[in-house]
Amino acid sequence: MAATSATTFSITSTIAFGPKAGQLPQSKPSGVRFNSKKSLVSFSGLKAVTSVICESNTSFLNKESCSALRSTFARKAQSSEQRPQYALQPQASFKVAVLGAAGGIGQPLALLIKMSPLVSALHLYDVMNVKGVAADLSHCNTPSQVLDFTGPEELASALKGVNVVVIPAGVPRKPGMTRDDLFNINANIVKTLVEAVADNCPDAFIHIISNPVNSTVPIAAEVLKQKGVYDPKKLFGVTTLDVVRANTFVAQKKNLKLIDVDVPVVGGHAGITILPLLSKTMPSVSFTDEEVGDLTVRIQNAGTEVVEAKAGAGSATLSMAYAAARFVESSLRALDGDGDVYECVFVESNLTELPFFASRVKLGRNGVESLISSDLQGLTEYEQKALEALKPELKASIEKGVAFAQKQAVAA
């Protein structure tokens, strides 16, 4: 979500990249010389041990960009007559666990995470069919080691020493099914998995994808509280897909360059609780009342649009995996020390009277560093009414999650 700029920098010998290559982070640059009109924002934590010259105007998975799919490089042999040819040797240092890695979201998500140069180990967990996924991914020539873990007896091992835990586990929506219909099944799955996280990697960032997020995040919070390890700065409900969709639909509607579009989305992650703040769109663009209504409804119902298009064969797995990978990459960059990482996400919040709320936040090494309250200031009349209208439904979903977790605790 951070702004990008064309930037040139160098480290001893040189390699050239095209204008879409991405941005280099500020963290631990070691001998980097910058020559830029604007400060460098990010390059998804990619670190070079040899010289680099890079001209960049986008970042890996932090903007809608095909530069996400970077190749890995190997240093090539050279003779004294040859021009030196160097490549990037990423110094990967973070462990990521995907719980539900054999599912429709888990598999493409694991692939995208495998491509991150910041990941040293990728732990794939599921109750079945995960060995084949891990074997397949292990053939990709990117730095991270892939390990598979099957069944409850191996869950603890999958979580030991992990920095980021991503939970897409659960059942997907089917035609006619609302996110609320998923509650009884997915609530128990999230509860069980978060209990294991609390016992084995309590300091990890926890990314909840399992729907309904408006309820599963409060469930996770209650479980962590019961375990005595709750850190609200490190528990996230991944709502990035709403931003991805909003950016895409607005760019299409207004014929804008997609990489430049940024629409903050606040509220929750279901139906009318999803509120795109079109008045805050960057770059600034005007909308008619009809366009605002149409775009808002389409963004809110985009999941249903996919479910119906797949005619019962699945839900939004690929776009969800892409959006989740973007948030994972942002988290890794923040953990790596990038000081300019912003994403919209569902977290414990004091921006409204609701205990949890999705908004734009600044991420740092310890999780949420600040909530961006300015996005909720100066709203249009339409947005203000929509914000008030979503609160009762979001409040009910949050309370349902809290009540479930507390009931389970009493029963135990």
Contacts in CASP RR format, 6 or more apart in sequence:
PFRMAT RR
TARGET T0000
AUTHOR 0000-0000-0000
METHOD contacts of the structure
MODEL  1
MAATSATTFSITSTIAFGPKAGQLPQSKPSGVRFNSKKSLVSFSGLKAVT
SVICESNTSFLNKESCSALRSTFARKAQSSEQRPQYALQPQASFKVAVLG
AAGGIGQPLALLIKMSPLVSALHLYDVMNVKGVAADLSHCNTPSQVLDFT
GPEELASALKGVNVVVIPAGVPRKPGMTRDDLFNINANIVKTLVEAVADN
CPDAFIHIISNPVNSTVPIAAEVLKQKGVYDPKKLFGVTTLDVVRANTFV
AQKKNLKLIDVDVPVVGGHAGITILPLLSKTMPSVSFTDEEVGDLTVRIQ
NAGTEVVEAKAGAGSATLSMAYAAARFVESSLRALDGDGDVYECVFVESN
LTELPFFASRVKLGRNGVESLISSDLQGLTEYEQKALEALKPELKASIEK
GVAFAQKQAVAA
1 62 0 8 1.000
1 243 0 8 1.000
1 262 0 8 1.000
1 264 0 8 1.000
1 342 0 8 1.000
1 343 0 8 1.000
1 344 0 8 1.000
1 360 0 8 1.000
2 41 0 8 1.000
2 42 0 8 1.000
2 59 0 8 1.000
2 62 0 8 1.000
2 340 0 8 1.000
2 341 0 8 1.000
2 342 0 8 1.000
3 38 0 8 1.000
3 41 0 8 1.000
4 22 0 8 1.000
4 23 0 8 1.000
4 41 0 8 1.000
4 56 0 8 1.000
4 57 0 8 1.000
4 58 0 8 1.000
4 59 0 8 1.000
4 63 0 8 1.000
4 259 0 8 1.000
5 36 0 8 1.000
5 37 0 8 1.000
5 38 0 8 1.000
5 39 0 8 1.000
5 40 0 8 1.000
5 41 0 8 1.000
5 56 0 8 1.000
5 57 0 8 1.000
6 19 0 8 1.000
6 36 0 8 1.000
6 37 0 8 1.000
6 55 0 8 1.000
6 56 0 8 1.000
6 57 0 8 1.000
7 23 0 8 1.000
7 24 0 8 1.000
7 34 0 8 1.000
7 35 0 8 1.000
7 36 0 8 1.000
7 37 0 8 1.000
7 38 0 8 1.000
7 40 0 8 1.000
7 54 0 8 1.000
7 55 0 8 1.000
7 56 0 8 1.000
8 34 0 8 1.000
8 35 0 8 1.000
8 36 0 8 1.000
8 53 0 8 1.000
8 54 0 8 1.000
8 55 0 8 1.000
9 24 0 8 1.000
9 32 0 8 1.000
9 33 0 8 1.000
9 34 0 8 1.000
9 35 0 8 1.000
9 36 0 8 1.000
9 40 0 8 1.000
9 52 0 8 1.000
9 53 0 8 1.000
9 54 0 8 1.000
10 32 0 8 1.000
10 33 0 8 1.000
10 35 0 8 1.000
10 51 0 8 1.000
10 52 0 8 1.000
10 53 0 8 1.000
11 29 0 8 1.000
11 30 0 8 1.000
11 31 0 8 1.000
11 32 0 8 1.000
11 33 0 8 1.000
11 48 0 8 1.000
11 50 0 8 1.000
11 51 0 8 1.000
11 52 0 8 1.000
12 50 0 8 1.000
12 51 0 8 1.000
13 50 0 8 1.000
13 51 0 8 1.000
13 84 0 8 1.000
13 86 0 8 1.000
14 51 0 8 1.000
14 52 0 8 1.000
14 53 0 8 1.000
14 86 0 8 1.000
15 50 0 8 1.000
15 51 0 8 1.000
15 52 0 8 1.000
15 53 0 8 1.000
15 54 0 8 1.000
15 85 0 8 1.000
15 86 0 8 1.000
15 87 0 8 1.000
15 88 0 8 1.000
16 53 0 8 1.000
16 54 0 8 1.000
16 55 0 8 1.000
17 52 0 8 1.000
17 53 0 8 1.000
17 54 0 8 1.000
17 55 0 8 1.000
17 56 0 8 1.000
18 54 0 8 1.000
18 55 0 8 1.000
19 55 0 8 1.000
19 56 0 8 1.000
19 57 0 8 1.000
20 56 0 8 1.000
20 57 0 8 1.000
20 58 0 8 1.000
20 65 0 8 1.000
20 66 0 8 1.000
20 67 0 8 1.000
21 54 0 8 1.000
21 55 0 8 1.000
21 56 0 8 1.000
21 58 0 8 1.000
21 67 0 8 1.000
21 70 0 8 1.000
22 42 0 8 1.000
22 43 0 8 1.000
22 44 0 8 1.000
22 54 0 8 1.000
22 56 0 8 1.000
22 57 0 8 1.000
22 58 0 8 1.000
22 59 0 8 1.000
22 60 0 8 1.000
22 65 0 8 1.000
22 67 0 8 1.000
23 40 0 8 1.000
23 41 0 8 1.000
23 42 0 8 1.000
23 43 0 8 1.000
23 44 0 8 1.000
23 54 0 8 1.000
23 56 0 8 1.000
23 58 0 8 1.000
23 59 0 8 1.000
24 32 0 8 1.000
24 40 0 8 1.000
24 42 0 8 1.000
24 43 0 8 1.000
24 45 0 8 1.000
24 46 0 8 1.000
24 48 0 8 1.000
24 52 0 8 1.000
24 54 0 8 1.000
24 56 0 8 1.000
25 40 0 8 1.000
25 42 0 8 1.000
25 43 0 8 1.000
25 44 0 8 1.000
25 45 0 8 1.000
25 46 0 8 1.000
25 47 0 8 1.000
25 333 0 8 1.000
25 336 0 8 1.000
25 337 0 8 1.000
25 338 0 8 1.000
26 39 0 8 1.000
26 40 0 8 1.000
26 337 0 8 1.000
26 338 0 8 1.000
26 339 0 8 1.000
26 340 0 8 1.000
27 45 0 8 1.000
27 336 0 8 1.000
27 337 0 8 1.000
27 338 0 8 1.000
27 339 0 8 1.000
28 47 0 8 1.000
28 336 0 8 1.000
28 337 0 8 1.000
34 40 0 8 1.000
39 340 0 8 1.000
41 59 0 8 1.000
41 340 0 8 1.000
42 59 0 8 1.000
42 60 0 8 1.000
42 62 0 8 1.000
42 333 0 8 1.000
42 338 0 8 1.000
42 340 0 8 1.000
42 341 0 8 1.000
43 54 0 8 1.000
43 56 0 8 1.000
43 59 0 8 1.000
43 60 0 8 1.000
44 59 0 8 1.000
44 60 0 8 1.000
44 61 0 8 1.000
44 62 0 8 1.000
44 116 0 8 1.000
44 117 0 8 1.000
44 118 0 8 1.000
44 329 0 8 1.000
44 332 0 8 1.000
44 333 0 8 1.000
45 117 0 8 1.000
45 118 0 8 1.000
45 332 0 8 1.000
45 333 0 8 1.000
45 336 0 8 1.000
45 338 0 8 1.000
46 60 0 8 1.000
46 70 0 8 1.000
46 88 0 8 1.000
46 90 0 8 1.000
46 117 0 8 1.000
46 118 0 8 1.000
47 88 0 8 1.000
47 90 0 8 1.000
47 91 0 8 1.000
47 117 0 8 1.000
48 88 0 8 1.000
48 89 0 8 1.000
49 88 0 8 1.000
49 89 0 8 1.000
49 91 0 8 1.000
50 75 0 8 1.000
50 86 0 8 1.000
50 87 0 8 1.000
50 88 0 8 1.000
50 89 0 8 1.000
51 86 0 8 1.000
52 88 0 8 1.000
57 259 0 8 1.000
58 65 0 8 1.000
58 67 0 8 1.000
58 259 0 8 1.000
59 65 0 8 1.000
59 67 0 8 1.000
60 67 0 8 1.000
60 68 0 8 1.000
60 70 0 8 1.000
60 116 0 8 1.000
60 329 0 8 1.000
61 68 0 8 1.000
61 112 0 8 1.000
61 116 0 8 1.000
61 322 0 8 1.000
61 325 0 8 1.000
61 326 0 8 1.000
61 328 0 8 1.000
61 329 0 8 1.000
61 330 0 8 1.000
62 326 0 8 1.000
62 329 0 8 1.000
62 330 0 8 1.000
62 333 0 8 1.000
62 341 0 8 1.000
63 259 0 8 1.000
64 244 0 8 1.000
64 247 0 8 1.000
64 248 0 8 1.000
64 258 0 8 1.000
64 259 0 8 1.000
65 259 0 8 1.000
68 112 0 8 1.000
68 115 0 8 1.000
68 325 0 8 1.000
69 115 0 8 1.000
70 115 0 8 1.000
70 117 0 8 1.000
72 88 0 8 1.000
72 90 0 8 1.000
72 117 0 8 1.000
72 141 0 8 1.000
72 142 0 8 1.000
72 143 0 8 1.000
73 87 0 8 1.000
73 88 0 8 1.000
73 89 0 8 1.000
74 87 0 8 1.000
75 85 0 8 1.000
75 86 0 8 1.000
75 87 0 8 1.000
75 89 0 8 1.000
76 85 0 8 1.000
76 86 0 8 1.000
76 87 0 8 1.000
78 84 0 8 1.000
78 85 0 8 1.000
88 117 0 8 1.000
90 117 0 8 1.000
90 118 0 8 1.000
90 143 0 8 1.000
92 116 0 8 1.000
92 117 0 8 1.000
92 118 0 8 1.000
92 119 0 8 1.000
92 120 0 8 1.000
92 143 0 8 1.000
92 144 0 8 1.000
93 118 0 8 1.000
93 120 0 8 1.000
93 336 0 8 1.000
94 118 0 8 1.000
94 119 0 8 1.000
94 120 0 8 1.000
94 163 0 8 1.000
94 164 0 8 1.000
94 332 0 8 1.000
94 335 0 8 1.000
94 336 0 8 1.000
95 119 0 8 1.000
95 120 0 8 1.000
95 121 0 8 1.000
95 122 0 8 1.000
95 123 0 8 1.000
95 161 0 8 1.000
95 162 0 8 1.000
95 163 0 8 1.000
95 164 0 8 1.000
96 113 0 8 1.000
96 119 0 8 1.000
96 121 0 8 1.000
96 122 0 8 1.000
96 123 0 8 1.000
96 162 0 8 1.000
96 163 0 8 1.000
96 164 0 8 1.000
96 165 0 8 1.000
96 166 0 8 1.000
96 328 0 8 1.000
96 332 0 8 1.000
97 122 0 8 1.000
97 123 0 8 1.000
97 124 0 8 1.000
97 125 0 8 1.000
97 158 0 8 1.000
97 159 0 8 1.000
97 162 0 8 1.000
97 164 0 8 1.000
97 165 0 8 1.000
97 166 0 8 1.000
97 201 0 8 1.000
97 204 0 8 1.000
98 106 0 8 1.000
98 109 0 8 1.000
98 110 0 8 1.000
98 113 0 8 1.000
98 122 0 8 1.000
98 123 0 8 1.000
98 124 0 8 1.000
98 125 0 8 1.000
98 166 0 8 1.000
98 168 0 8 1.000
99 125 0 8 1.000
99 126 0 8 1.000
99 155 0 8 1.000
99 158 0 8 1.000
99 165 0 8 1.000
99 166 0 8 1.000
99 167 0 8 1.000
99 168 0 8 1.000
99 169 0 8 1.000
99 193 0 8 1.000
100 106 0 8 1.000
100 124 0 8 1.000
100 125 0 8 1.000
100 126 0 8 1.000
100 130 0 8 1.000
100 167 0 8 1.000
100 168 0 8 1.000
100 169 0 8 1.000
100 170 0 8 1.000
101 107 0 8 1.000
101 109 0 8 1.000
101 110 0 8 1.000
101 124 0 8 1.000
101 125 0 8 1.000
101 126 0 8 1.000
101 130 0 8 1.000
101 133 0 8 1.000
101 134 0 8 1.000
101 148 0 8 1.000
102 124 0 8 1.000
102 126 0 8 1.000
102 128 0 8 1.000
102 129 0 8 1.000
102 130 0 8 1.000
102 133 0 8 1.000
103 126 0 8 1.000
103 168 0 8 1.000
103 317 0 8 1.000
104 168 0 8 1.000
104 172 0 8 1.000
104 317 0 8 1.000
104 321 0 8 1.000
105 168 0 8 1.000
105 172 0 8 1.000
105 209 0 8 1.000
105 317 0 8 1.000
105 320 0 8 1.000
105 321 0 8 1.000
105 324 0 8 1.000
106 168 0 8 1.000
106 317 0 8 1.000
106 321 0 8 1.000
107 133 0 8 1.000
107 321 0 8 1.000
108 317 0 8 1.000
108 318 0 8 1.000
108 321 0 8 1.000
108 322 0 8 1.000
109 166 0 8 1.000
109 168 0 8 1.000
109 320 0 8 1.000
109 321 0 8 1.000
109 324 0 8 1.000
109 325 0 8 1.000
109 328 0 8 1.000
110 122 0 8 1.000
110 124 0 8 1.000
110 133 0 8 1.000
110 137 0 8 1.000
111 137 0 8 1.000
111 140 0 8 1.000
111 321 0 8 1.000
112 321 0 8 1.000
112 322 0 8 1.000
112 325 0 8 1.000
112 328 0 8 1.000
113 119 0 8 1.000
113 122 0 8 1.000
113 144 0 8 1.000
113 166 0 8 1.000
113 325 0 8 1.000
113 328 0 8 1.000
114 122 0 8 1.000
114 137 0 8 1.000
114 140 0 8 1.000
114 142 0 8 1.000
114 144 0 8 1.000
114 146 0 8 1.000
115 140 0 8 1.000
115 142 0 8 1.000
116 142 0 8 1.000
116 144 0 8 1.000
116 325 0 8 1.000
116 328 0 8 1.000
116 329 0 8 1.000
116 332 0 8 1.000
117 142 0 8 1.000
117 143 0 8 1.000
118 329 0 8 1.000
118 332 0 8 1.000
118 333 0 8 1.000
118 336 0 8 1.000
119 143 0 8 1.000
119 144 0 8 1.000
119 332 0 8 1.000
120 143 0 8 1.000
120 144 0 8 1.000
120 145 0 8 1.000
121 144 0 8 1.000
121 145 0 8 1.000
121 146 0 8 1.000
121 147 0 8 1.000
122 137 0 8 1.000
122 144 0 8 1.000
122 145 0 8 1.000
122 146 0 8 1.000
122 147 0 8 1.000
123 147 0 8 1.000
123 149 0 8 1.000
123 158 0 8 1.000
123 159 0 8 1.000
123 162 0 8 1.000
124 130 0 8 1.000
124 133 0 8 1.000
124 134 0 8 1.000
124 137 0 8 1.000
124 146 0 8 1.000
124 147 0 8 1.000
124 148 0 8 1.000
124 149 0 8 1.000
124 158 0 8 1.000
125 148 0 8 1.000
125 149 0 8 1.000
125 150 0 8 1.000
125 151 0 8 1.000
125 154 0 8 1.000
125 155 0 8 1.000
125 158 0 8 1.000
126 133 0 8 1.000
126 150 0 8 1.000
126 151 0 8 1.000
126 169 0 8 1.000
127 150 0 8 1.000
127 151 0 8 1.000
127 152 0 8 1.000
128 150 0 8 1.000
128 151 0 8 1.000
130 148 0 8 1.000
130 149 0 8 1.000
130 150 0 8 1.000
131 148 0 8 1.000
131 150 0 8 1.000
132 148 0 8 1.000
133 148 0 8 1.000
134 146 0 8 1.000
134 147 0 8 1.000
134 148 0 8 1.000
135 148 0 8 1.000
137 146 0 8 1.000
138 145 0 8 1.000
138 146 0 8 1.000
147 158 0 8 1.000
149 155 0 8 1.000
149 157 0 8 1.000
149 158 0 8 1.000
152 192 0 8 1.000
155 193 0 8 1.000
155 196 0 8 1.000
156 196 0 8 1.000
156 199 0 8 1.000
156 200 0 8 1.000
159 165 0 8 1.000
159 196 0 8 1.000
159 197 0 8 1.000
159 200 0 8 1.000
159 201 0 8 1.000
159 204 0 8 1.000
160 200 0 8 1.000
160 201 0 8 1.000
161 200 0 8 1.000
161 201 0 8 1.000
161 204 0 8 1.000
162 200 0 8 1.000
162 201 0 8 1.000
162 204 0 8 1.000
163 201 0 8 1.000
163 204 0 8 1.000
163 205 0 8 1.000
163 332 0 8 1.000
163 335 0 8 1.000
164 204 0 8 1.000
164 205 0 8 1.000
164 207 0 8 1.000
164 328 0 8 1.000
164 331 0 8 1.000
164 332 0 8 1.000
164 335 0 8 1.000
165 197 0 8 1.000
165 201 0 8 1.000
165 204 0 8 1.000
165 205 0 8 1.000
165 206 0 8 1.000
165 207 0 8 1.000
166 207 0 8 1.000
166 209 0 8 1.000
166 238 0 8 1.000
166 324 0 8 1.000
166 328 0 8 1.000
167 190 0 8 1.000
167 193 0 8 1.000
167 194 0 8 1.000
167 206 0 8 1.000
167 207 0 8 1.000
167 208 0 8 1.000
167 209 0 8 1.000
167 210 0 8 1.000
168 209 0 8 1.000
168 210 0 8 1.000
168 320 0 8 1.000
168 321 0 8 1.000
168 324 0 8 1.000
169 186 0 8 1.000
169 189 0 8 1.000
169 190 0 8 1.000
169 193 0 8 1.000
169 210 0 8 1.000
170 182 0 8 1.000
170 185 0 8 1.000
170 186 0 8 1.000
170 189 0 8 1.000
170 210 0 8 1.000
171 182 0 8 1.000
171 185 0 8 1.000
171 186 0 8 1.000
172 314 0 8 1.000
172 315 0 8 1.000
172 317 0 8 1.000
173 179 0 8 1.000
173 181 0 8 1.000
173 182 0 8 1.000
173 211 0 8 1.000
173 303 0 8 1.000
173 307 0 8 1.000
173 314 0 8 1.000
173 315 0 8 1.000
174 307 0 8 1.000
174 312 0 8 1.000
174 314 0 8 1.000
174 315 0 8 1.000
175 307 0 8 1.000
175 308 0 8 1.000
175 311 0 8 1.000
175 312 0 8 1.000
176 307 0 8 1.000
177 307 0 8 1.000
178 270 0 8 1.000
179 211 0 8 1.000
179 212 0 8 1.000
179 213 0 8 1.000
179 214 0 8 1.000
179 269 0 8 1.000
179 270 0 8 1.000
179 271 0 8 1.000
180 212 0 8 1.000
180 215 0 8 1.000
180 270 0 8 1.000
180 397 0 8 1.000
182 211 0 8 1.000
182 212 0 8 1.000
183 212 0 8 1.000
183 215 0 8 1.000
183 400 0 8 1.000
183 404 0 8 1.000
186 210 0 8 1.000
186 211 0 8 1.000
186 212 0 8 1.000
186 216 0 8 1.000
187 215 0 8 1.000
187 216 0 8 1.000
187 219 0 8 1.000
187 401 0 8 1.000
187 404 0 8 1.000
189 210 0 8 1.000
190 208 0 8 1.000
190 210 0 8 1.000
190 216 0 8 1.000
190 219 0 8 1.000
190 220 0 8 1.000
191 219 0 8 1.000
191 220 0 8 1.000
191 223 0 8 1.000
191 404 0 8 1.000
191 405 0 8 1.000
191 408 0 8 1.000
194 206 0 8 1.000
194 219 0 8 1.000
194 220 0 8 1.000
194 223 0 8 1.000
194 224 0 8 1.000
195 223 0 8 1.000
195 227 0 8 1.000
197 204 0 8 1.000
197 206 0 8 1.000
198 223 0 8 1.000
198 224 0 8 1.000
198 227 0 8 1.000
198 228 0 8 1.000
198 229 0 8 1.000
199 227 0 8 1.000
202 224 0 8 1.000
202 227 0 8 1.000
202 229 0 8 1.000
203 231 0 8 1.000
203 234 0 8 1.000
204 234 0 8 1.000
205 234 0 8 1.000
205 236 0 8 1.000
205 331 0 8 1.000
205 335 0 8 1.000
205 367 0 8 1.000
206 220 0 8 1.000
206 234 0 8 1.000
206 235 0 8 1.000
206 236 0 8 1.000
207 236 0 8 1.000
207 237 0 8 1.000
207 238 0 8 1.000
207 324 0 8 1.000
207 327 0 8 1.000
207 328 0 8 1.000
207 331 0 8 1.000
208 216 0 8 1.000
208 217 0 8 1.000
208 220 0 8 1.000
208 235 0 8 1.000
208 236 0 8 1.000
208 237 0 8 1.000
208 238 0 8 1.000
209 237 0 8 1.000
209 238 0 8 1.000
209 320 0 8 1.000
209 324 0 8 1.000
210 216 0 8 1.000
211 269 0 8 1.000
211 270 0 8 1.000
212 269 0 8 1.000
212 270 0 8 1.000
212 397 0 8 1.000
213 237 0 8 1.000
213 238 0 8 1.000
213 239 0 8 1.000
213 268 0 8 1.000
213 269 0 8 1.000
213 270 0 8 1.000
213 346 0 8 1.000
214 268 0 8 1.000
214 269 0 8 1.000
214 270 0 8 1.000
214 273 0 8 1.000
214 346 0 8 1.000
214 356 0 8 1.000
214 394 0 8 1.000
214 397 0 8 1.000
214 398 0 8 1.000
215 397 0 8 1.000
215 398 0 8 1.000
215 400 0 8 1.000
215 401 0 8 1.000
215 404 0 8 1.000
216 237 0 8 1.000
216 401 0 8 1.000
217 235 0 8 1.000
217 236 0 8 1.000
217 237 0 8 1.000
217 346 0 8 1.000
217 347 0 8 1.000
217 356 0 8 1.000
218 355 0 8 1.000
218 356 0 8 1.000
218 398 0 8 1.000
218 399 0 8 1.000
218 401 0 8 1.000
218 402 0 8 1.000
218 405 0 8 1.000
219 401 0 8 1.000
219 402 0 8 1.000
219 404 0 8 1.000
219 405 0 8 1.000
220 235 0 8 1.000
221 230 0 8 1.000
221 232 0 8 1.000
221 235 0 8 1.000
221 348 0 8 1.000
221 356 0 8 1.000
221 402 0 8 1.000
221 405 0 8 1.000
222 401 0 8 1.000
222 402 0 8 1.000
222 405 0 8 1.000
222 406 0 8 1.000
222 409 0 8 1.000
223 405 0 8 1.000
224 230 0 8 1.000
224 231 0 8 1.000
224 235 0 8 1.000
226 405 0 8 1.000
226 409 0 8 1.000
232 347 0 8 1.000
232 348 0 8 1.000
232 368 0 8 1.000
233 347 0 8 1.000
233 366 0 8 1.000
233 367 0 8 1.000
233 368 0 8 1.000
233 369 0 8 1.000
234 366 0 8 1.000
234 367 0 8 1.000
234 368 0 8 1.000
235 347 0 8 1.000
235 348 0 8 1.000
236 327 0 8 1.000
236 331 0 8 1.000
236 345 0 8 1.000
236 346 0 8 1.000
236 347 0 8 1.000
237 269 0 8 1.000
237 345 0 8 1.000
237 346 0 8 1.000
237 347 0 8 1.000
237 358 0 8 1.000
238 323 0 8 1.000
238 324 0 8 1.000
238 327 0 8 1.000
238 345 0 8 1.000
238 346 0 8 1.000
239 265 0 8 1.000
239 268 0 8 1.000
239 269 0 8 1.000
239 274 0 8 1.000
239 344 0 8 1.000
239 345 0 8 1.000
239 346 0 8 1.000
239 358 0 8 1.000
240 323 0 8 1.000
240 324 0 8 1.000
240 326 0 8 1.000
240 327 0 8 1.000
240 343 0 8 1.000
240 344 0 8 1.000
240 345 0 8 1.000
241 316 0 8 1.000
241 319 0 8 1.000
241 320 0 8 1.000
241 323 0 8 1.000
241 324 0 8 1.000
242 265 0 8 1.000
242 269 0 8 1.000
242 274 0 8 1.000
242 276 0 8 1.000
242 299 0 8 1.000
242 302 0 8 1.000
242 344 0 8 1.000
242 358 0 8 1.000
243 262 0 8 1.000
243 263 0 8 1.000
243 264 0 8 1.000
243 265 0 8 1.000
243 323 0 8 1.000
243 343 0 8 1.000
243 344 0 8 1.000
244 319 0 8 1.000
244 322 0 8 1.000
244 323 0 8 1.000
244 326 0 8 1.000
245 299 0 8 1.000
245 302 0 8 1.000
245 319 0 8 1.000
246 263 0 8 1.000
246 265 0 8 1.000
246 276 0 8 1.000
246 278 0 8 1.000
246 295 0 8 1.000
246 299 0 8 1.000
247 258 0 8 1.000
247 261 0 8 1.000
247 262 0 8 1.000
247 263 0 8 1.000
248 258 0 8 1.000
249 295 0 8 1.000
249 298 0 8 1.000
249 299 0 8 1.000
249 302 0 8 1.000
250 256 0 8 1.000
250 261 0 8 1.000
250 263 0 8 1.000
250 278 0 8 1.000
250 281 0 8 1.000
250 285 0 8 1.000
250 295 0 8 1.000
251 257 0 8 1.000
251 258 0 8 1.000
251 261 0 8 1.000
253 291 0 8 1.000
253 295 0 8 1.000
254 285 0 8 1.000
256 283 0 8 1.000
256 285 0 8 1.000
260 282 0 8 1.000
260 283 0 8 1.000
261 281 0 8 1.000
261 282 0 8 1.000
261 283 0 8 1.000
262 281 0 8 1.000
262 282 0 8 1.000
263 276 0 8 1.000
263 277 0 8 1.000
263 278 0 8 1.000
263 280 0 8 1.000
263 281 0 8 1.000
263 282 0 8 1.000
264 276 0 8 1.000
264 277 0 8 1.000
264 280 0 8 1.000
264 344 0 8 1.000
264 359 0 8 1.000
264 360 0 8 1.000
264 372 0 8 1.000
264 375 0 8 1.000
265 274 0 8 1.000
265 275 0 8 1.000
265 276 0 8 1.000
265 277 0 8 1.000
265 299 0 8 1.000
265 344 0 8 1.000
265 358 0 8 1.000
266 275 0 8 1.000
266 277 0 8 1.000
266 344 0 8 1.000
266 357 0 8 1.000
266 358 0 8 1.000
266 359 0 8 1.000
266 360 0 8 1.000
266 375 0 8 1.000
266 376 0 8 1.000
266 387 0 8 1.000
267 273 0 8 1.000
267 274 0 8 1.000
267 275 0 8 1.000
267 346 0 8 1.000
267 357 0 8 1.000
267 358 0 8 1.000
267 359 0 8 1.000
267 387 0 8 1.000
267 390 0 8 1.000
267 394 0 8 1.000
268 274 0 8 1.000
268 275 0 8 1.000
268 346 0 8 1.000
268 357 0 8 1.000
268 358 0 8 1.000
268 390 0 8 1.000
268 394 0 8 1.000
269 346 0 8 1.000
269 358 0 8 1.000
270 397 0 8 1.000
271 300 0 8 1.000
271 301 0 8 1.000
272 300 0 8 1.000
272 386 0 8 1.000
272 389 0 8 1.000
272 390 0 8 1.000
272 393 0 8 1.000
273 390 0 8 1.000
273 393 0 8 1.000
273 394 0 8 1.000
273 397 0 8 1.000
274 299 0 8 1.000
274 300 0 8 1.000
274 390 0 8 1.000
275 296 0 8 1.000
275 383 0 8 1.000
275 386 0 8 1.000
275 387 0 8 1.000
275 390 0 8 1.000
276 295 0 8 1.000
276 296 0 8 1.000
276 299 0 8 1.000
277 375 0 8 1.000
277 379 0 8 1.000
277 383 0 8 1.000
278 287 0 8 1.000
278 292 0 8 1.000
278 295 0 8 1.000
278 296 0 8 1.000
278 383 0 8 1.000
279 378 0 8 1.000
279 379 0 8 1.000
279 380 0 8 1.000
279 383 0 8 1.000
280 375 0 8 1.000
287 295 0 8 1.000
289 382 0 8 1.000
292 380 0 8 1.000
292 382 0 8 1.000
293 382 0 8 1.000
296 386 0 8 1.000
298 305 0 8 1.000
302 316 0 8 1.000
303 315 0 8 1.000
303 316 0 8 1.000
306 314 0 8 1.000
306 315 0 8 1.000
306 316 0 8 1.000
306 319 0 8 1.000
307 314 0 8 1.000
307 315 0 8 1.000
307 316 0 8 1.000
326 343 0 8 1.000
327 343 0 8 1.000
327 345 0 8 1.000
330 341 0 8 1.000
330 343 0 8 1.000
330 363 0 8 1.000
331 363 0 8 1.000
331 367 0 8 1.000
333 341 0 8 1.000
333 363 0 8 1.000
334 341 0 8 1.000
334 363 0 8 1.000
334 364 0 8 1.000
334 365 0 8 1.000
334 367 0 8 1.000
335 364 0 8 1.000
335 365 0 8 1.000
337 364 0 8 1.000
337 365 0 8 1.000
338 364 0 8 1.000
339 364 0 8 1.000
341 362 0 8 1.000
341 363 0 8 1.000
341 364 0 8 1.000
342 360 0 8 1.000
342 361 0 8 1.000
342 362 0 8 1.000
342 363 0 8 1.000
342 372 0 8 1.000
343 360 0 8 1.000
343 361 0 8 1.000
343 363 0 8 1.000
344 358 0 8 1.000
344 359 0 8 1.000
344 360 0 8 1.000
344 361 0 8 1.000
345 358 0 8 1.000
345 359 0 8 1.000
345 361 0 8 1.000
346 356 0 8 1.000
346 357 0 8 1.000
346 358 0 8 1.000
347 356 0 8 1.000
347 357 0 8 1.000
347 358 0 8 1.000
347 359 0 8 1.000
347 361 0 8 1.000
347 368 0 8 1.000
347 371 0 8 1.000
348 355 0 8 1.000
348 356 0 8 1.000
349 355 0 8 1.000
349 356 0 8 1.000
349 357 0 8 1.000
349 359 0 8 1.000
349 371 0 8 1.000
350 371 0 8 1.000
351 357 0 8 1.000
351 359 0 8 1.000
351 371 0 8 1.000
351 373 0 8 1.000
351 376 0 8 1.000
352 376 0 8 1.000
352 387 0 8 1.000
352 391 0 8 1.000
353 391 0 8 1.000
354 391 0 8 1.000
354 394 0 8 1.000
354 395 0 8 1.000
354 398 0 8 1.000
355 398 0 8 1.000
356 394 0 8 1.000
356 398 0 8 1.000
357 394 0 8 1.000
359 371 0 8 1.000
359 372 0 8 1.000
359 373 0 8 1.000
359 375 0 8 1.000
359 376 0 8 1.000
360 371 0 8 1.000
360 372 0 8 1.000
360 375 0 8 1.000
361 368 0 8 1.000
361 369 0 8 1.000
361 370 0 8 1.000
361 371 0 8 1.000
361 372 0 8 1.000
362 368 0 8 1.000
362 369 0 8 1.000
362 370 0 8 1.000
362 372 0 8 1.000
363 369 0 8 1.000
376 387 0 8 1.000
379 387 0 8 1.000
END
